[in-house]
Amino acid sequence: MTSVTSTVVRLKLSLLRNGLRQSGGRRAAFVASAVIALLFAALQLLGLISLRGHAHVDAVAVIGTSVLALGWAVMPLFFPGGDETLDPTRLVMLPLQPRSLVRALLAASLVGIGPLFTLLLLLGCVVSVAHGAAAYATAVVALFLALLVCVALARAVAAANVRLLTSRKGRDLAVLSGLVIAIGAQLVNFGAQRLGSAGLGQLTPVADVLRWVPPASAVGAVHSVSEGSYGLAAAQLLLSTVALGLLVVVWARSLTRLMTAPDGSTLQAADAGARERSSTGLARLLPAGRTGTVMERSLRYIWRDPKTKAAWVTSLAIGLIVPVFNALQGTGSIYFACFASGMLGIQMYNQFGQDTSAFWIVAMTISSGRDAYVELRGRALALLLITLPYATLVTVLTTAMLGDWPRLPEVLGLSFALLGAMLATGAWTSARFPYSIPQEGYKNVAPGQAGLAWIAIFGGMVAAALLCAPVIVLTITLNLIANGNEWTWLLLPAGAAYGTTITWLGLHLAAPRTAAHLPEILTAVSKG
């Protein structure tokens, strides 16, 4: 009789193989990502081995193992669709015991690029701190123990949150993956610069704590054996072993609960939806008539639609991260604050694409250029409710970090002018180059419409920069004048007035085309 473990492992291999058969593009993406991941892991392995004998190599190895474990812990939360076997509820109808299912899923978790990537990095960590035959023997145990702890941690987190991850809230949580990656990349960059200037010795206090936290304690045990502290090494290995056992127990209990308890998430979601529908506070704060209705609809898209929310979260995060982290590193300029206006202004592009095929409802209410203007104006005002205060906040925060308060008015004026130019070009490109946004999957452009998206976004951004040329020239001129700071405050009202005027002109130019090409727009946005 075939064991459950071998069956589940073969099932995992079949899922990988069948997924690659779906399309050539998917195969190419998988091969490219695998090559890049393994190449990066191999370079890290060589780098860690080259650090053998360095005074602080143990700190690097311990902290690196902890970062790997953290990545495995958060992976199921932000990428729930990355591995179909992470959802054990698909096996709930099969006559399986939790104990045998735990063994099978744990073995299946060791199949894939992720486990191989982790194995290579952990190999570099243990080899870099191993000296002597006893240390190498301990390194073999520590290597597989740390890998099993990482995998069990991911499985326990996924099983404990599977109801959330398979719901709409879980898909919304996955939206934050872009934010986490963006912030993490900046933190890594910032930390690397600090370490480059101050040395690896700064890692020692953190490593002294983490070497007692599994699975880093397993790598710490290898270092302890290398130094002859066998009792200390045994305690550290015991910590990782106990952690693995506790994770398996928690995982098994979660599996038992999932396979025996009824699913009440649907009822909870319905109750939450009823509570949300009963709230009318937002509508009371918006203008009356069509403008308020359009604004409310746009704001609800931002809050409810996963793709729209993903775009907004990414823009908000990057718009803040770029100027703030550059200011923290001491290499920033106050003009980087305009990056927030640029990132948020992109949300005006392809306004009708987020409606998808439901745009026909909007099209039925537009019978003239005036109706189209009010529709576009309502969408622009909804964006301004978020973008205007946020861009102001980022500008003030960047100014405070750099201590360059005399330039605050001119940077605010530039931000407002850029925001107005992007709203204007965004309204025009929404009418001229609409494209569909698929509701399923991770693609943000329907097949065959990538060219439209590139033209709309990048062409609009270039046009917006050119439209801001008068304000940019005025800024340069006032700064070149002797004692120019006495006059640069004029850029704040000038930039605000210019941004308002250019937005008004852009909406009026886009409205007639929108009203005249409603069928074409509907066809373009309905392909996803």
C-alpha positions as a printed Julia matrix, in Angstrom:
528×3 Matrix{Float64}:
   0.0    0.0     0.0
   1.34   3.42   -0.99
   2.09   5.63    2.01
   0.38   8.99    2.48
   3.73  10.78    2.49
   4.8    9.52   -0.94
   1.33  10.24   -2.35
   1.36  13.85   -1.14
   4.91  14.38   -2.39
   3.93  13.07   -5.82
   0.86  15.31   -5.69
   3.11  18.32   -5.05
   5.3   17.36   -8.0
   2.2   16.95  -10.19
   0.96  20.39   -9.19
   4.28  21.92  -10.18
   4.43  20.01  -13.45
   0.83  20.75  -14.47
   1.22  24.4   -13.57
   4.16  24.68  -15.96
   2.14  23.06  -18.75
  -0.44  25.85  -18.75
   1.55  28.23  -20.94
   5.0   28.9   -22.32
   5.11  32.24  -20.54
   4.57  30.56  -17.19
   7.35  28.07  -17.9
   9.7   30.86  -18.9
   8.85  32.86  -15.78
   9.4   29.8   -13.57
  12.75  28.95  -15.15
  13.91  32.57  -14.99
  12.89  32.97  -11.34
  14.47  29.63  -10.43
  17.75  30.53  -12.11
  17.86  33.96  -10.45
  16.96  32.55   -7.01
  19.5   29.75   -7.17
  22.19  32.04   -8.56
  21.59  34.46   -5.7
  21.67  31.6    -3.19
  24.9   30.27   -4.68
  26.53  33.7    -4.47
  25.41  34.04   -0.85
  26.78  30.57   -0.12
  30.16  31.52   -1.56
  30.1   34.83    0.3
  29.39  33.17    3.64
  32.11  30.57    3.08
  34.58  33.33    2.21
  33.85  34.92    5.61
  35.22  31.88    7.47
  37.65  33.09   10.09
  36.2   36.6    10.28
  35.75  37.82   13.85
  32.01  38.47   13.44
  31.01  35.74   10.98
  28.89  34.03   13.66
  26.77  37.18   13.99
  26.15  37.22   10.23
  25.21  33.52   10.19
  22.87  33.75   13.19
  21.08  36.86   11.95
  20.85  35.45    8.41
  19.14  32.32    9.74
  16.68  34.44   11.73
  15.83  36.49    8.63
  15.2   33.28    6.68
  12.84  32.02    9.4
  11.0   35.35    9.39
  10.57  35.07    5.64
   9.07  31.6     5.97
   6.71  32.84    8.69
   5.27  35.73    6.68
   5.26  34.0     3.27
   1.86  32.27    3.77
   0.28  35.55    4.9
   1.34  37.61    1.9
   1.52  34.91   -0.79
  -1.33  32.49    0.05
  -1.67  31.39   -3.58
   2.0   30.61   -4.05
   1.64  26.96   -2.97
  -1.63  25.08   -3.43
  -0.71  22.59   -0.7
  -0.69  25.35    1.93
  -4.49  25.02    2.13
  -5.19  21.74    4.0
  -8.97  22.23    3.7
  -8.71  20.79    0.17
  -7.97  17.43    1.81
 -10.74  17.65    4.41
 -12.96  15.05    2.7
 -10.22  12.42    2.62
  -9.93   9.83    5.44
  -6.62  11.13    6.78
  -5.37  11.37   10.32
  -3.74  14.69   11.36
  -0.54  12.9    12.4
   0.0   11.22    9.03
  -1.09  14.39    7.23
   1.52  16.42    9.14
   4.29  14.05    8.08
   3.12  14.07    4.48
   2.76  17.83    4.19
   6.09  18.39    5.94
   7.8   16.17    3.37
   5.96  17.91    0.52
   7.11  21.27    1.86
  10.71  20.28    1.18
   9.97  20.09   -2.56
  10.44  23.27   -4.56
  12.74  26.19   -5.27
  12.08  27.84   -1.89
  13.37  24.93    0.24
  16.41  24.51   -2.04
  17.14  28.24   -1.79
  16.86  28.03    2.01
  19.03  24.91    2.15
  21.85  26.63    0.26
  21.76  29.69    2.51
  21.65  27.58    5.68
  24.54  25.52    4.33
  26.57  28.69    3.98
  25.66  29.75    7.52
  26.71  26.48    9.19
  29.87  26.03    7.11
  31.02  29.58    7.84
  31.09  28.92   11.61
  32.14  25.24   11.63
  35.75  24.42   12.62
  36.73  20.85   13.43
  35.2   17.41   12.94
  32.76  17.75   15.85
  31.53  21.1    14.51
  30.96  19.65   11.03
  29.0   16.75   12.49
  26.9   19.22   14.47
  26.49  21.32   11.32
  24.76  18.43    9.52
  22.21  18.1    12.33
  21.8   21.85   12.66
  21.3   22.29    8.9
  18.33  19.96    8.62
  16.92  20.98   12.0
  16.89  24.65   10.98
  15.32  23.81    7.62
  12.56  21.75    9.27
  11.84  24.55   11.76
  11.46  27.04    8.9
   9.13  24.75    6.96
   7.08  23.8    10.03
   6.78  27.47   10.97
   5.33  28.31    7.55
   2.89  25.4     7.74
   1.75  26.24   11.27
   1.12  29.87   10.32
  -0.77  28.85    7.18
  -2.94  26.31    9.0
  -3.76  28.73   11.81
  -4.83  31.43    9.32
  -6.25  29.38    6.45
  -9.81  30.68    6.97
  -8.52  34.23    6.7
  -6.22  33.55    3.74
  -9.01  32.01    1.63
 -11.41  34.92    2.27
 -11.62  38.37    0.71
  -9.8   39.82    3.71
  -6.99  37.38    3.08
  -6.69  38.49   -0.52
  -6.63  42.06    0.73
  -3.83  41.1     3.11
  -1.83  39.76    0.18
  -1.98  43.26   -1.26
   0.39  44.37    1.48
   3.12  42.13    0.09
   4.24  44.95   -2.18
   4.48  47.26    0.8
   6.48  44.73    2.82
   8.88  44.11   -0.07
   9.34  47.84   -0.68
  10.01  48.61    2.98
  12.2   45.54    3.39
  14.33  46.48    0.38
  14.88  49.97    1.74
  15.73  48.62    5.21
  18.24  46.19    3.72
  19.79  48.99    1.68
  19.94  51.27    4.71
  21.41  48.53    6.89
  24.01  47.59    4.28
  25.2   51.18    4.08
  25.47  51.42    7.84
  27.39  48.15    8.04
  29.67  49.23    5.22
  30.7   52.29    7.17
  30.7   50.93   10.73
  31.63  47.25   10.21
  30.02  43.93   11.14
  30.7   44.47   14.83
  27.38  46.31   15.11
  25.58  42.98   14.59
  27.05  41.33   17.68
  24.5   42.6    20.29
  21.57  41.45   18.14
  23.22  38.11   17.37
  23.85  37.46   21.1
  20.09  37.46   21.61
  19.07  35.65   18.42
  21.53  32.77   18.96
  19.05  31.57   21.63
  16.01  31.91   19.36
  15.2   28.9    17.12
  16.15  28.12   14.41
  19.15  30.46   14.75
  20.05  28.59   17.93
  20.92  25.55   15.77
  23.51  27.6    13.88
  24.67  29.05   17.19
  25.25  25.48   18.38
  27.72  24.89   15.54
  29.67  27.97   16.59
  29.6   26.87   20.22
  31.04  23.44   19.31
  33.78  25.16   17.29
  34.75  27.04   20.44
  34.6   23.89   22.62
  31.42  24.83   24.5
  29.67  21.46   24.11
  27.17  21.98   26.91
  26.13  25.31   25.45
  25.76  23.72   22.02
  23.57  20.94   23.4
  21.26  23.49   25.0
  20.97  25.44   21.74
  20.21  22.3    19.73
  17.64  21.31   22.33
  15.93  24.69   21.95
  15.52  24.19   18.19
  14.33  20.61   18.69
  11.71  21.71   21.23
  10.62  24.53   18.92
  10.16  22.06   16.07
   8.08  19.79   18.29
   5.89  22.65   19.5
   5.32  23.86   15.94
   4.29  20.38   14.85
   1.87  20.1    17.78
   0.32  23.49   17.02
   0.11  22.58   13.35
  -1.56  19.23   14.11
  -4.14  20.9    16.37
  -4.93  23.44   13.67
  -5.4   20.62   11.17
  -7.72  18.79   13.56
  -9.8   21.91   14.06
  -9.98  22.58   10.31
 -11.02  19.03    9.52
 -13.71  18.79   12.21
 -15.09  22.28   12.9
 -17.69  23.98   10.65
 -16.65  27.01    8.6
 -18.35  30.13    9.96
 -16.33  32.63    7.93
 -19.14  33.17    5.44
 -21.6   34.15    8.14
 -19.06  36.46    9.71
 -18.39  38.09    6.35
 -22.1   38.56    5.76
 -22.55  40.19    9.17
 -19.6   42.48    8.52
 -21.04  43.41    5.14
 -24.37  44.26    6.72
 -22.68  46.47    9.28
 -20.71  48.17    6.51
 -23.82  48.8     4.41
 -25.6   50.35    7.36
 -22.97  53.07    7.62
 -23.78  56.2     5.65
 -21.3   58.6     7.25
 -19.17  58.8     4.11
 -22.1   59.83    1.9
 -23.13  62.59    4.28
 -19.69  64.25    4.02
 -19.59  64.3     0.21
 -21.21  66.82   -2.13
 -24.76  66.25   -3.28
 -25.69  65.06   -6.75
 -23.63  63.08   -9.23
 -20.31  64.44   -8.0
 -20.79  62.99   -4.51
 -22.02  59.67   -5.93
 -19.0   59.33   -8.2
 -16.65  60.22   -5.34
 -18.23  57.64   -3.04
 -18.02  54.95   -5.72
 -14.35  55.71   -6.38
 -13.5   55.64   -2.67
 -15.28  52.31   -2.26
 -13.29  50.9    -5.19
 -10.11  51.92   -3.39
 -11.23  50.22   -0.18
 -12.83  47.06   -1.61
 -11.31  46.16   -4.99
  -8.09  44.14   -4.45
  -6.34  45.37   -7.6
  -7.2   49.02   -6.93
  -6.18  48.68   -3.3
  -2.89  47.07   -4.33
  -2.07  49.99   -6.62
  -2.91  52.53   -3.91
  -0.96  50.74   -1.17
   2.09  50.5    -3.41
   1.9   54.16   -4.42
   1.4   55.37   -0.86
   4.29  53.27    0.39
   6.81  54.15   -2.32
   5.77  57.81   -2.27
   6.76  57.94    1.39
   9.69  55.51    1.38
  11.79  57.18   -1.33
  12.02  60.69    0.19
  12.1   59.55    3.83
  14.78  56.87    3.43
  16.92  59.14    1.29
  16.64  61.78    4.03
  17.61  59.19    6.66
  20.69  58.23    4.67
  21.75  61.85    4.44
  21.76  61.8     0.64
  18.25  63.09    0.06
  16.94  66.34   -1.31
  13.8   68.14   -0.26
  12.65  67.93   -3.88
  12.33  64.15   -3.5
   9.07  64.95   -1.67
   7.51  65.59   -5.1
   7.84  61.83   -5.67
   4.72  61.34   -3.54
   2.63  63.52   -5.87
   4.0   61.64   -8.87
   3.2   58.19   -7.46
  -0.28  59.16   -6.31
  -1.08  61.03   -9.52
  -0.6   57.78  -11.46
  -3.85  56.55   -9.88
  -5.77  58.94  -12.15
  -4.61  56.99  -15.2
  -6.97  54.4   -16.67
  -9.89  55.44  -14.5
 -12.39  53.4   -16.52
 -10.27  50.25  -16.49
 -11.04  49.61  -12.82
 -14.77  49.48  -13.71
 -14.16  46.54  -16.12
 -17.33  45.39  -17.9
 -19.46  47.22  -15.31
 -18.52  50.44  -17.09
 -21.68  50.02  -19.14
 -23.64  51.22  -16.09
 -21.58  54.42  -16.05
 -21.86  54.77  -19.83
 -25.66  54.64  -19.62
 -25.63  57.77  -17.43
 -23.45  59.84  -19.8
 -25.36  61.57  -22.6
 -23.28  64.69  -23.1
 -19.88  66.23  -22.58
 -21.17  67.84  -19.41
 -22.08  64.46  -17.92
 -18.63  63.13  -18.8
 -17.0   66.18  -17.22
 -18.91  65.71  -13.96
 -17.96  62.0   -13.96
 -14.27  62.75  -14.43
 -14.39  65.62  -11.95
 -15.88  63.37   -9.27
 -13.15  60.79   -9.79
 -10.45  63.48   -9.62
 -11.92  64.94   -6.43
 -11.99  61.48   -4.84
  -8.28  61.14   -5.58
  -7.59  64.6    -4.22
  -9.21  63.67   -0.9
  -6.3   61.28   -0.38
  -3.47  62.61   -2.5
  -3.55  66.27   -1.45
  -3.17  65.77    2.33
  -0.79  62.83    1.84
   1.51  64.74   -0.51
   1.48  67.64    1.96
   2.32  65.29    4.84
   5.24  63.71    2.96
   6.6   67.11    2.0
   6.42  68.45    5.56
   7.95  65.26    6.97
  10.84  65.34    4.49
  11.42  69.02    5.22
  11.49  68.36    8.97
  14.0   65.51    8.56
  16.3   67.66    6.43
  15.7   70.83    8.46
  15.26  72.89    5.27
  12.14  74.84    6.28
  12.75  77.91    4.03
  12.2   75.69    0.97
   8.91  74.19    2.17
   6.63  76.64    0.27
   8.35  76.1    -3.07
   8.36  72.31   -2.75
   4.69  72.31   -1.81
   3.97  74.49   -4.83
   5.88  72.09   -7.1
   4.04  69.11   -5.59
   0.64  70.69   -6.17
   1.54  71.67   -9.73
   2.79  68.15  -10.51
  -0.31  66.61   -8.97
  -2.56  68.84  -11.06
  -0.64  68.01  -14.23
  -0.94  64.28  -13.57
  -4.66  64.55  -12.88
  -5.05  66.39  -16.18
  -3.03  63.94  -18.25
  -4.59  61.01  -16.37
  -8.1   62.13  -17.33
  -7.08  62.49  -20.98
  -5.27  59.14  -21.19
  -8.21  57.43  -19.45
 -10.37  58.5   -22.38
  -7.74  58.04  -25.09
  -5.93  54.82  -24.02
  -8.28  52.76  -21.79
  -7.3   49.16  -21.06
  -8.73  46.29  -19.04
  -7.49  45.16  -15.62
  -8.0   41.38  -15.09
  -9.81  40.6   -11.86
  -8.08  37.25  -11.37
  -4.37  36.59  -11.07
  -1.53  39.03  -10.63
  -1.57  40.64  -14.07
  -2.66  44.27  -14.16
  -3.11  44.42  -17.94
  -5.21  42.17  -20.16
  -3.32  40.21  -22.86
  -2.72  42.3   -25.96
  -3.12  45.64  -24.18
   0.35  46.05  -22.69
   1.22  48.64  -25.33
  -1.8   50.74  -24.36
  -0.78  50.62  -20.71
   2.79  51.72  -21.47
   1.61  54.6   -23.65
  -0.98  55.72  -21.11
   1.27  55.66  -18.06
   4.69  56.64  -19.33
   3.43  58.96  -22.04
   1.2   60.66  -19.5
   4.06  61.0   -17.01
   6.3   62.64  -19.61
   3.46  64.96  -20.62
   2.83  65.86  -16.98
   6.5   66.72  -16.48
   6.41  68.96  -19.56
   3.22  70.64  -18.31
   5.05  71.48  -15.08
   7.84  73.22  -16.97
   6.55  76.77  -16.25
   6.55  76.16  -12.5
   9.96  74.48  -12.66
  11.41  77.41  -14.62
   9.9   79.86  -12.14
  11.43  77.9    -9.25
  14.89  77.94  -10.81
  14.6   81.65  -11.62
  13.6   82.65   -8.09
  16.4   80.56   -6.6
  18.98  82.2    -8.87
  17.91  85.69   -7.89
  19.94  87.23   -5.07
  18.14  86.7    -1.78
  15.71  84.51   -3.7
  14.34  82.99   -0.52
  12.41  86.18    0.05
  10.31  85.41   -3.03
  10.16  81.61   -3.18
   7.08  81.59   -0.94
   5.19  82.82   -4.02
   5.64  79.36   -5.52
   3.1   77.9    -3.07
   0.08  79.91   -4.29
   1.44  79.9    -7.85
   1.86  76.12   -7.88
  -1.56  75.54   -6.32
  -3.24  77.88   -8.82
  -1.37  76.34  -11.74
  -2.25  72.8   -10.65
  -5.93  73.72  -10.28
  -6.03  75.42  -13.68
  -4.28  72.61  -15.53
  -6.56  70.03  -13.9
  -9.64  72.0   -14.97
  -8.33  72.24  -18.55
  -7.46  68.53  -18.65
 -10.92  67.49  -17.48
 -12.6   69.75  -20.05
 -10.42  68.37  -22.85
 -11.03  64.73  -21.84
 -14.8   65.05  -21.33
 -15.87  65.42  -25.01
 -13.74  62.47  -26.09
 -15.12  60.36  -23.26
 -18.72  61.14  -24.24
 -18.04  60.47  -27.93
 -16.21  57.14  -27.49
 -18.2   55.32  -24.79
 -18.64  52.08  -26.85
 -14.91  51.94  -27.62
 -14.02  52.52  -23.97
 -16.46  49.79  -22.86
 -14.94  47.32  -25.34
 -11.4   48.13  -24.21
 -12.06  47.76  -20.48
 -14.14  44.57  -20.84
 -11.38  42.3   -22.14
 -10.05  41.27  -18.73
